[in-house]
């Protein structure tokens, strides 16, 4: 089953859902703003993406600029930060068969699916 980490307020995230629907692929959605990933889930996600936690941070978000920009954190600290501030997680993220990809642009999904 394809899993989508989704933010309904994000146009790119909504485009990813449309992309899957037009291809008639079955998927499940997790609104990670309202159902945040815990630290263990974030660690697994980064492994699936092949990225460090800082690599999935949205550095354009106001909360990043205000609280975290210009500071250095360990991977463990980033996991705590992301668990407490899910708005900082890149979106959308598509997970399928133990691998994940940031689906921006949406065509990136073709690499995974």
OpenMM code with the backbone's topology and positions (N, CA, C; nanometers):
from openmm import Vec3, app, unit

residues = "UNK UNK UNK UNK UNK UNK UNK UNK UNK UNK UNK UNK UNK UNK UNK UNK UNK UNK UNK UNK UNK UNK UNK UNK UNK UNK UNK UNK UNK UNK UNK UNK UNK UNK UNK UNK UNK UNK UNK UNK UNK UNK UNK UNK UNK UNK UNK UNK UNK UNK UNK UNK UNK UNK UNK UNK UNK UNK UNK UNK UNK UNK UNK UNK UNK UNK UNK UNK UNK UNK UNK UNK UNK UNK UNK UNK UNK UNK UNK UNK UNK UNK UNK UNK UNK UNK UNK UNK UNK UNK UNK UNK UNK UNK UNK UNK UNK UNK UNK UNK UNK UNK UNK UNK UNK UNK UNK UNK UNK UNK UNK UNK UNK".split()
positions = [
    Vec3(0.0845, -0.1189, 0.0000),
    Vec3(0.0000, 0.0000, 0.0000),
    Vec3(0.0884, 0.1244, 0.0000),
    Vec3(0.0516, 0.2200, -0.0793),
    Vec3(0.1209, 0.3485, -0.0852),
    Vec3(0.0700, 0.4336, 0.0309),
    Vec3(0.1629, 0.4956, 0.1016),
    Vec3(0.1270, 0.5860, 0.2106),
    Vec3(0.1723, 0.7264, 0.1729),
    Vec3(0.0890, 0.8240, 0.2041),
    Vec3(0.1192, 0.9630, 0.1728),
    Vec3(0.1192, 1.0431, 0.3021),
    Vec3(0.2323, 1.1046, 0.3321),
    Vec3(0.2379, 1.2004, 0.4430),
    Vec3(0.1951, 1.3330, 0.3829),
    Vec3(0.0813, 1.3817, 0.4275),
    Vec3(0.0081, 1.4869, 0.3577),
    Vec3(-0.0242, 1.6033, 0.4489),
    Vec3(-0.0169, 1.7220, 0.3915),
    Vec3(-0.0649, 1.8429, 0.4566),
    Vec3(-0.1722, 1.9012, 0.3654),
    Vec3(-0.2998, 1.8961, 0.4057),
    Vec3(-0.4076, 1.9423, 0.3178),
    Vec3(-0.3996, 2.0901, 0.2815),
    Vec3(-0.3229, 2.1691, 0.3551),
    Vec3(-0.3071, 2.3106, 0.3244),
    Vec3(-0.1984, 2.3364, 0.2204),
    Vec3(-0.1305, 2.2325, 0.1760),
    Vec3(-0.0179, 2.2468, 0.0837),
    Vec3(-0.0609, 2.2096, -0.0584),
    Vec3(-0.0443, 2.3008, -0.1513),
    Vec3(-0.0847, 2.2747, -0.2895),
    Vec3(-0.0044, 2.1597, -0.3506),
    Vec3(0.1241, 2.1506, -0.3208),
    Vec3(0.2066, 2.0422, -0.3743),
    Vec3(0.1604, 1.9067, -0.3203),
    Vec3(0.1216, 1.9054, -0.1953),
    Vec3(0.0724, 1.7829, -0.1342),
    Vec3(-0.0600, 1.7410, -0.1979),
    Vec3(-0.1468, 1.8367, -0.2233),
    Vec3(-0.2735, 1.8074, -0.2902),
    Vec3(-0.2512, 1.7600, -0.4333),
    Vec3(-0.1519, 1.8153, -0.4998),
    Vec3(-0.1179, 1.7702, -0.6350),
    Vec3(-0.0726, 1.6244, -0.6337),
    Vec3(0.0003, 1.5851, -0.5310),
    Vec3(0.0458, 1.4463, -0.5208),
    Vec3(-0.0734, 1.3516, -0.5086),
    Vec3(-0.1730, 1.3891, -0.4302),
    Vec3(-0.2924, 1.3057, -0.4181),
    Vec3(-0.3647, 1.2953, -0.5526),
    Vec3(-0.3756, 1.4070, -0.6210),
    Vec3(-0.4390, 1.4068, -0.7532),
    Vec3(-0.3621, 1.3170, -0.8496),
    Vec3(-0.2313, 1.3220, -0.8437),
    Vec3(-0.1450, 1.2407, -0.9297),
    Vec3(-0.1721, 1.0921, -0.9070),
    Vec3(-0.1833, 1.0523, -0.7817),
    Vec3(-0.2120, 0.9122, -0.7496),
    Vec3(-0.3534, 0.8733, -0.7934),
    Vec3(-0.4488, 0.9633, -0.7726),
    Vec3(-0.5875, 0.9354, -0.8109),
    Vec3(-0.6006, 0.9173, -0.9617),
    Vec3(-0.5358, 1.0038, -1.0390),
    Vec3(-0.5473, 0.9935, -1.1845),
    Vec3(-0.4836, 0.8650, -1.2372),
    Vec3(-0.3908, 0.8097, -1.1627),
    Vec3(-0.3282, 0.6822, -1.2005),
    Vec3(-0.4007, 0.5626, -1.1387),
    Vec3(-0.5086, 0.5933, -1.0678),
    Vec3(-0.5940, 0.4918, -1.0056),
    Vec3(-0.5142, 0.3975, -0.9154),
    Vec3(-0.4242, 0.4559, -0.8382),
    Vec3(-0.3441, 0.3796, -0.7431),
    Vec3(-0.4074, 0.3889, -0.6045),
    Vec3(-0.4105, 0.2769, -0.5350),
    Vec3(-0.4640, 0.2754, -0.3987),
    Vec3(-0.3604, 0.3355, -0.3034),
    Vec3(-0.4064, 0.4193, -0.2133),
    Vec3(-0.3150, 0.4817, -0.1175),
    Vec3(-0.3904, 0.5179, 0.0086),
    Vec3(-0.3133, 0.5369, 0.1148),
    Vec3(-0.3699, 0.5881, 0.2398),
    Vec3(-0.2979, 0.7167, 0.2748),
    Vec3(-0.3718, 0.8048, 0.3375),
    Vec3(-0.3224, 0.9389, 0.3682),
    Vec3(-0.3055, 0.9547, 0.5182),
    Vec3(-0.1967, 1.0168, 0.5559),
    Vec3(-0.1767, 1.0556, 0.6961),
    Vec3(-0.1519, 1.2054, 0.6991),
    Vec3(-0.2434, 1.2773, 0.7592),
    Vec3(-0.2276, 1.4210, 0.7789),
    Vec3(-0.1321, 1.4383, 0.8969),
    Vec3(-0.0055, 1.4531, 0.8656),
    Vec3(0.0956, 1.4522, 0.9715),
    Vec3(0.0971, 1.5793, 1.0554),
    Vec3(0.0187, 1.6795, 1.0170),
    Vec3(0.0043, 1.7976, 1.1023),
    Vec3(-0.0864, 1.7646, 1.2213),
    Vec3(-0.1931, 1.6890, 1.1937),
    Vec3(-0.2895, 1.6521, 1.2979),
    Vec3(-0.2582, 1.5188, 1.3622),
    Vec3(-0.1743, 1.4394, 1.2981),
    Vec3(-0.1325, 1.3089, 1.3493),
    Vec3(0.0195, 1.3005, 1.3319),
    Vec3(0.0931, 1.3758, 1.4147),
    Vec3(0.2384, 1.3879, 1.3967),
    Vec3(0.3133, 1.2550, 1.4099),
    Vec3(0.4231, 1.2469, 1.3395),
    Vec3(0.5113, 1.1317, 1.3511),
    Vec3(0.5898, 1.1427, 1.4809),
    Vec3(0.6076, 1.0303, 1.5476),
    Vec3(0.6903, 1.0327, 1.6676),
    Vec3(0.8366, 1.0141, 1.6264),
    Vec3(0.9232, 1.0208, 1.7235),
    Vec3(1.0669, 1.0161, 1.6970),
    Vec3(1.1073, 0.8858, 1.6260),
    Vec3(1.0523, 0.7732, 1.6681),
    Vec3(1.0850, 0.6446, 1.6055),
    Vec3(1.0382, 0.6423, 1.4600),
    Vec3(0.9191, 0.6946, 1.4354),
    Vec3(0.8682, 0.6999, 1.2983),
    Vec3(0.9537, 0.7910, 1.2110),
    Vec3(0.9997, 0.9014, 1.2668),
    Vec3(1.0864, 0.9925, 1.1921),
    Vec3(1.2198, 0.9264, 1.1575),
    Vec3(1.2740, 0.8489, 1.2505),
    Vec3(1.3988, 0.7779, 1.2228),
    Vec3(1.3796, 0.6792, 1.1083),
    Vec3(1.2700, 0.6043, 1.1130),
    Vec3(1.2395, 0.5093, 1.0059),
    Vec3(1.2210, 0.5822, 0.8740),
    Vec3(1.1492, 0.6937, 0.8766),
    Vec3(1.1252, 0.7715, 0.7564),
    Vec3(1.2570, 0.8179, 0.6942),
    Vec3(1.3470, 0.8691, 0.7743),
    Vec3(1.4756, 0.9155, 0.7219),
    Vec3(1.5554, 0.7997, 0.6616),
    Vec3(1.5485, 0.6829, 0.7234),
    Vec3(1.6136, 0.5647, 0.6666),
    Vec3(1.5526, 0.5311, 0.5306),
    Vec3(1.4196, 0.5365, 0.5219),
    Vec3(1.3514, 0.5053, 0.3965),
    Vec3(1.3847, 0.6073, 0.2876),
    Vec3(1.4023, 0.7323, 0.3270),
    Vec3(1.4376, 0.8380, 0.2332),
    Vec3(1.5861, 0.8364, 0.1977),
    Vec3(1.6671, 0.7783, 0.2859),
    Vec3(1.8118, 0.7838, 0.2675),
    Vec3(1.8664, 0.9224, 0.2962),
    Vec3(1.8011, 0.9928, 0.3892),
    Vec3(1.8385, 1.1301, 0.4223),
    Vec3(1.8573, 1.1463, 0.5723),
    Vec3(1.9328, 1.2473, 0.6083),
    Vec3(1.9465, 1.2855, 0.7488),
    Vec3(1.8247, 1.3709, 0.7863),
    Vec3(1.7922, 1.3778, 0.9145),
    Vec3(1.6733, 1.4547, 0.9529),
    Vec3(1.6788, 1.6014, 0.9103),
    Vec3(1.7950, 1.6623, 0.9148),
    Vec3(1.8045, 1.8030, 0.8736),
    Vec3(1.7711, 1.8197, 0.7254),
    Vec3(1.7922, 1.7138, 0.6464),
    Vec3(1.7646, 1.7195, 0.5028),
    Vec3(1.6154, 1.7252, 0.4709),
    Vec3(1.5301, 1.6901, 0.5662),
    Vec3(1.3861, 1.6940, 0.5393),
    Vec3(1.3194, 1.8154, 0.6043),
    Vec3(1.3996, 1.9091, 0.6511),
    Vec3(1.3477, 2.0297, 0.7153),
    Vec3(1.3116, 2.1341, 0.6094),
    Vec3(1.1921, 2.1896, 0.6229),
    Vec3(1.1481, 2.3010, 0.5373),
    Vec3(1.2068, 2.4299, 0.5955),
    Vec3(1.3141, 2.4751, 0.5357),
    Vec3(1.3870, 2.5898, 0.5900),
    Vec3(1.3238, 2.7237, 0.5526),
    Vec3(1.2154, 2.7186, 0.4776),
    Vec3(1.1431, 2.8412, 0.4437),
    Vec3(1.0318, 2.8725, 0.5437),
    Vec3(1.0039, 2.7775, 0.6327),
    Vec3(0.8975, 2.7981, 0.7311),
    Vec3(0.9369, 2.9053, 0.8326),
    Vec3(0.8423, 2.9928, 0.8695),
    Vec3(0.8709, 3.0969, 0.9689),
    Vec3(0.9251, 3.0407, 1.1006),
    Vec3(0.8714, 2.9276, 1.1465),
    Vec3(0.9184, 2.8709, 1.2733),
    Vec3(1.0658, 2.8293, 1.2620),
    Vec3(1.1064, 2.7818, 1.1462),
    Vec3(1.2480, 2.7477, 1.1275),
    Vec3(1.3322, 2.8741, 1.1351),
    Vec3(1.2926, 2.9743, 1.0585),
    Vec3(1.3699, 3.0984, 1.0541),
    Vec3(1.3803, 3.1639, 1.1910),
    Vec3(1.2724, 3.1563, 1.2676),
    Vec3(1.2689, 3.2226, 1.3985),
    Vec3(1.3449, 3.1450, 1.5061),
    Vec3(1.3324, 3.0120, 1.5062),
    Vec3(1.3852, 2.9346, 1.6179),
    Vec3(1.5099, 2.8518, 1.5883),
    Vec3(1.5280, 2.8112, 1.4615),
    Vec3(1.6309, 2.7108, 1.4357),
    Vec3(1.7393, 2.7514, 1.3361),
    Vec3(1.7152, 2.8525, 1.2555),
    Vec3(1.8114, 2.8931, 1.1533),
    Vec3(1.9444, 2.9336, 1.2153),
    Vec3(2.0508, 2.8908, 1.1520),
    Vec3(2.1846, 2.9296, 1.1960),
    Vec3(2.2367, 2.8538, 1.3167),
    Vec3(2.1603, 2.7592, 1.3659),
    Vec3(2.2020, 2.6799, 1.4815),
    Vec3(2.2349, 2.5387, 1.4352),
    Vec3(2.3196, 2.4719, 1.5090),
    Vec3(2.3595, 2.3360, 1.4742),
    Vec3(2.2989, 2.2375, 1.5735),
    Vec3(2.2391, 2.1324, 1.5200),
    Vec3(2.1751, 2.0307, 1.6020),
    Vec3(2.2226, 1.8932, 1.5581),
    Vec3(2.2272, 1.8024, 1.6518),
    Vec3(2.2589, 1.6631, 1.6196),
    Vec3(2.1370, 1.5999, 1.5525),
    Vec3(2.1550, 1.4827, 1.4933),
    Vec3(2.0414, 1.4119, 1.4344),
    Vec3(1.9345, 1.3862, 1.5399),
    Vec3(1.9741, 1.3445, 1.6582),
    Vec3(1.8772, 1.3181, 1.7656),
    Vec3(1.7976, 1.4440, 1.8008),
    Vec3(1.8658, 1.5563, 1.8059),
    Vec3(1.7964, 1.6822, 1.8356),
    Vec3(1.6989, 1.7179, 1.7229),
    Vec3(1.7403, 1.6939, 1.5975),
    Vec3(1.6499, 1.7212, 1.4853),
    Vec3(1.5259, 1.6333, 1.4934),
    Vec3(1.5425, 1.5067, 1.5310),
    Vec3(1.4258, 1.4196, 1.5445),
    Vec3(1.3290, 1.4760, 1.6484),
    Vec3(1.3819, 1.5251, 1.7598),
    Vec3(1.2969, 1.5870, 1.8620),
    Vec3(1.2279, 1.7128, 1.8081),
    Vec3(1.3046, 1.7942, 1.7353),
    Vec3(1.2500, 1.9183, 1.6787),
    Vec3(1.1382, 1.8869, 1.5798),
    Vec3(1.1620, 1.7908, 1.4915),
    Vec3(1.0612, 1.7561, 1.3909),
    Vec3(0.9375, 1.6930, 1.4532),
    Vec3(0.9567, 1.6125, 1.5565),
    Vec3(0.8425, 1.5518, 1.6252),
    Vec3(0.7554, 1.6594, 1.6897),
    Vec3(0.8184, 1.7637, 1.7402),
    Vec3(0.7445, 1.8716, 1.8065),
    Vec3(0.6965, 1.9812, 1.7138),
    Vec3(0.7490, 1.9821, 1.5907),
    Vec3(0.7143, 2.0865, 1.4935),
    Vec3(0.6909, 2.0235, 1.3561),
    Vec3(0.5838, 1.9464, 1.3406),
    Vec3(0.5652, 1.8741, 1.2144),
    Vec3(0.5560, 1.9638, 1.0905),
    Vec3(0.5226, 2.0906, 1.1098),
    Vec3(0.5168, 2.1828, 0.9958),
    Vec3(0.6527, 2.1934, 0.9268),
    Vec3(0.7593, 2.1576, 0.9960),
    Vec3(0.8936, 2.1673, 0.9397),
    Vec3(0.9292, 2.0522, 0.8453),
    Vec3(0.8456, 1.9502, 0.8389),
    Vec3(0.8771, 1.8330, 0.7563),
    Vec3(0.8389, 1.8605, 0.6106),
    Vec3(0.9325, 1.8289, 0.5205),
    Vec3(0.9049, 1.8419, 0.3772),
    Vec3(0.7781, 1.7665, 0.3409),
    Vec3(0.7124, 1.8119, 0.2361),
    Vec3(0.5891, 1.7473, 0.1936),
    Vec3(0.5707, 1.7635, 0.0444),
    Vec3(0.4955, 1.6738, -0.0118),
    Vec3(0.4467, 1.5472, 0.0424),
    Vec3(0.5563, 1.4418, 0.0393),
    Vec3(0.5427, 1.3436, 0.1250),
    Vec3(0.6343, 1.2296, 0.1251),
    Vec3(0.5516, 1.1054, 0.0946),
    Vec3(0.6003, 1.0276, -0.0008),
    Vec3(0.5337, 0.9053, -0.0431),
    Vec3(0.6173, 0.7874, 0.0037),
    Vec3(0.5524, 0.6897, 0.0670),
    Vec3(0.6199, 0.5707, 0.1187),
    Vec3(0.5586, 0.4492, 0.0497),
    Vec3(0.6469, 0.3639, -0.0012),
    Vec3(0.5996, 0.2438, -0.0714),
    Vec3(0.7066, 0.1355, -0.0653),
    Vec3(0.6662, 0.0188, -0.0181),
    Vec3(0.7528, -0.0987, -0.0123),
    Vec3(0.8876, -0.0698, 0.0562),
    Vec3(0.8795, -0.0021, 0.1706),
    Vec3(0.9982, 0.0213, 0.2517),
    Vec3(1.0890, 0.1334, 0.2052),
    Vec3(1.0476, 0.2054, 0.1021),
    Vec3(1.1254, 0.3202, 0.0539),
    Vec3(1.0351, 0.4419, 0.0531),
    Vec3(1.0983, 0.5592, 0.0518),
    Vec3(1.0213, 0.6837, 0.0531),
    Vec3(1.0871, 0.7858, -0.0382),
    Vec3(1.0062, 0.8822, -0.0782),
    Vec3(1.0553, 0.9902, -0.1637),
    Vec3(0.9781, 1.1177, -0.1318),
    Vec3(1.0451, 1.2306, -0.1428),
    Vec3(0.9776, 1.3598, -0.1340),
    Vec3(0.9226, 1.3860, -0.2739),
    Vec3(0.7927, 1.3963, -0.2849),
    Vec3(0.7258, 1.4040, -0.4146),
    Vec3(0.7100, 1.5473, -0.4635),
    Vec3(0.8204, 1.6139, -0.4773),
    Vec3(0.8239, 1.7489, -0.5344),
    Vec3(0.9405, 1.7529, -0.6294),
    Vec3(0.9120, 1.7586, -0.7575),
    Vec3(0.7804, 1.7608, -0.8206),
    Vec3(0.7116, 1.6242, -0.8111),
    Vec3(0.5831, 1.6217, -0.8391),
    Vec3(0.5067, 1.4985, -0.8224),
    Vec3(0.5612, 1.3853, -0.9085),
    Vec3(0.6236, 1.4175, -1.0185),
    Vec3(0.6796, 1.3149, -1.1064),
    Vec3(0.7896, 1.2335, -1.0384),
    Vec3(0.8428, 1.2840, -0.9285),
    Vec3(0.9410, 1.2069, -0.8511),
    Vec3(0.8824, 1.0734, -0.8061),
    Vec3(0.7498, 1.0684, -0.7929),
    Vec3(0.6858, 0.9444, -0.7495),
    Vec3(0.7107, 0.8301, -0.8471),
    Vec3(0.7283, 0.8632, -0.9740),
    Vec3(0.7508, 0.7584, -1.0744),
    Vec3(0.8750, 0.6761, -1.0436),
    Vec3(0.9739, 0.7359, -0.9781),
    Vec3(1.0947, 0.6646, -0.9377),
    Vec3(1.0654, 0.5574, -0.8326),
    Vec3(0.9645, 0.5827, -0.7522),
    Vec3(0.9312, 0.4941, -0.6401),
    Vec3(0.8250, 0.3924, -0.6769),
    Vec3(0.7309, 0.4323, -0.7575),
    Vec3(0.6173, 0.3472, -0.7896),
    Vec3(0.6447, 0.2710, -0.9164),
] * unit.nanometer
topology = app.Topology()
chain = topology.addChain("A")
for resn in residues:
    res = topology.addResidue(resn, chain)
    for name in ("N", "CA", "C"):
        topology.addAtom(name, app.Element.getBySymbol(name[0]), res)
